[in-house]
Structure formats: C-alpha cells, structure tokens
Amino acid sequence: MMEIKGKKALRHDWTKEELLEIYNKPLLELVYLAASVHREWHNPEEVQISTLLSVKTGGCPEDCSYCGQAARYHTDIKVQALLPTETVLAHAQKAKDSGSSRFCMAAAWREVRDNRDFDRIIEMVKGVNEMGLEVCCTLGMLTESQAQRLQEAGLYAYNHNLDTSEEFYDEIISTRRFDNRIETIKNVRKAGITVCSGGIIGLGEKPEDRISMLRTLANMEKHPESVPINALARVAGTPLEFLPKVDVWEMVRMIATARIVLPSSMVRLSAGRIEMNEVEQAWCFMAGANSIFTGERETLLVTPNPGVDEDMSMLSNLGLRPMVVKREAFCNSSL
C-alpha cells in the first residue's frame, strides 16, 4: 500500500497507476486519508467563499459540448455584452460585504483580443484589486503579453480549466486543442499570476480520464493554487443535456483524490452544488473541498447555484466559517 505523509508528500511525478490506486480505495478509507491530508495543509474549519460574475455572456464561437454559451447551440441563455465597469465593481463590493474573499470575472470569449473590451477588463481588475479582494479572471486563451498586462493591473489568479483528459478532450471540444489550454496556463505562470485549473466530471468520460486530468495538474512544475471540481450542469440545448446526473460519491472520490495529490491547492466544489443537499456537500468538505462559489444572483455563470444566505446557513450548520483573506491591493512586485 502506498503511504501518504502529509506535507512531505508534495510530488510532481505521479503515475496513472498510483492515482488509480488512490481513486479506487474503499470510500471511507479514501475520505479518511483525504481528510488527514487536508488537516496537514489547511484549516479544516475554513471555507473560502468566492463569487463568480459573468461580465460578458453568450455568443461564444467555440463548440464545448457542455456549454450553454456556445453560439451554435439553441439554449435559453441570453447574449449579454460586456457589463459597464461600475456595474461590475458594485457587484464586487456587494460580494465582499457578503463574505467573499475572491471575485472572479468571466467573459465568454474564445481568446482575449487586444481591443477596447480588454482595456475595460483591465480597469475592472484594477478596481476589484483596490478593494483588497483576490481578483480572478477567466477570459479564454491568453498570450504572454496579455497575461503580463493583467498581472500589472493587479490580477491575482487566472482560471483556465483543462475540462477533461487529453485523451478524451476531442470528444468534447473541436475548436481548440488540449495543448492550447496548457499553453495559456504556461503564459499565466510566466506573468507571475496564480493558476486556477480543474475540470468537469460527468461528460461521458471514464474514471481513467478523470485520473489523467488530475495527473496533468499534479505533475505540473508548480501545482495550480486552485483546482475547481465541477459536476456537469446539463444545459438544455447542448449536446450533453441528456447525460445522467453525476453521482455524489463520484464527486466525493474526485475531490478526495484531488486533495491527496494536490495537497497545497484550494479544492473548489464548483458546478453541480445545486443538485446536492447539505449532507452531500458536507461529505465533499470532509473529503477536502475548502472553497465554494456563491452569488447574489444564485447562478454560477449561467447555471443555477445556491445563494449567499443558503450557503452561510449551511456553513453555520456544519461548524464552518468563511475564510478571511487579509491583503492590501497589490502590485506586480508582490507576486
């Protein structure tokens, strides 16, 4: 049996066989092991509250099979142009007042372009950074120079999910390559921005694909500081709308495995929470999840999500509290 020794186990050379051995452990043993690792690296009583706002919605030219924002699919999602800066900053302030320590802005773009819209994103980043929040963006593919501009504006983190394994990737997306995602993550690293990267389960993949995705993340030269674990949100009008709901124990297994092999990372219980009751979410926290997305609009981008009041009540019931991140607005010299 492989031995895990808490903080001494930070590794970047995992094999697929090792990860499968962990993933396939008896469930209670797996959760116990993950909870033990979690306590070595993190305060188990704290959960980071993050707010995600769609600042530009719909009309995306990509064909991600799970995404209701792809222009080619007929969904009920309304296209929304880039929000005014003052509107975004008002949402950020409200998120901070509600207990969020991270504010993430998402734009349904295939890639960032050097135009007025990107200039406006830069102003949004500066404004949110000045509030003392961890400011995050997810804007699609990014060049090294664009990442540098974001870093200079005060961007703390950039989200760019792998979505799934390299082997299964072409079954889900054809408009970009898996290597494109890796290249964007490298550009983010070069600019000194922290990385938020995870994936989605329930896309029709095999457990081996989930393991392969985690292996890619865990064997990076530097682990992503944040790893979102999403369950497929089945959006009507997308090619994956009729796939079955992800079983909660599959989520628990995935979160526990991520916690064990990425011990220093924040593991984010992301999409899919709306279909999980309080007890099921508690299992995810026990397995090592220590961050959630919440929001006043009760949406996660364009899919349903629990609201702030509901989440705060759940945390209170479980004896958990929002993580407090004390930071001043930072400049590029602090990264």
Steps between C-alpha positions, in 0.01 A plus 500: 500500500622847415571721800398866509679720752330836491723792413792277404292358216503803267593328175509568127569149372177307552430196282155414373518172692565682828210736444265216409602319819400807700178566306382140537563466874200400714301821531526551875873428499545745211309776678692439824832522317394818315372659822832424668697662218262796506571560867874495439477781246190705577274616781207253476262752658538754218345511155589770251195673358552606140261694280489444125339760275440465126611838366436399138250222432428278199588521135820297535630353169632181663317166502558376857228234522406585860472876460177692457692810397612354167333695220432186294272341762137600545465574869299747703811692601488863396803663343627788713765750394786589730359657817585858593799527732301672772244216497771239544664693784165533676460120483852456635432727796178316577685167481763626743232624739338154488818321604675422170876531495540429127315659209523334160392661173413278204462598136370259236789552262705243312807714556597843624543763231693822539208737464276735699324215675831373637585855609175503696583164661830653611312784669269250672799305630658817638175597671438161664864476607471835675220353712750252648330197344682222321406583143471220247409491130402232252508643150608215274840460339762754597838605361800566721480877440128507584568306820766754587253787458255327732770438759608863492136601556492288817355168383552236769379188319404381154257215446553271203358152555633194321138373498596135449790274406715557194381162368128585529532867413412471128170333593388818675662789310625534142557876472823497703760247604595374843846646439341846465380475857842396626660789311267755662581361846872533421447862392319572826788349699759699309318821595507411870123447533366210706324221311145374546448185294284192542237315304153355460379149573189346349586578136484135403863440590644195675661507845835467323432834328436667834825359630688612189372856545606505866837355406559783253430754776695318772807452282527865400826662613288704742160377612203726422419706806132430438336187356126521423318167486178541300212260445341538157217753504268355236390800294198451273599547137857375540622162370544368856160601640374141533798353683421369851557703815841443655477271802603677819748227591680557171538866598627398844753262344621765259534767769679261736747391233567862403561590865749215546709565188467881506523557875597867496229605253159641578255234379185676386162330512363675193221427249244241602439613858142598419420128466672408827335523839676623812607152610652423160693827501620422853657179366684708240637730770608199705676365188707816470300766317570838657347751262163563339354749257200695616318805372214740544347396168491133604680403180843365412556682171177391328395194702314485835703518820415535870475859624701682764247461785457128434875445495562696818230298676663176380845605620357593839326163530826320421710705738690661213578865445597716202872534452629851556773602259672812628680673220555850384461587135817360350724594213720288276790512745306298759455188289 
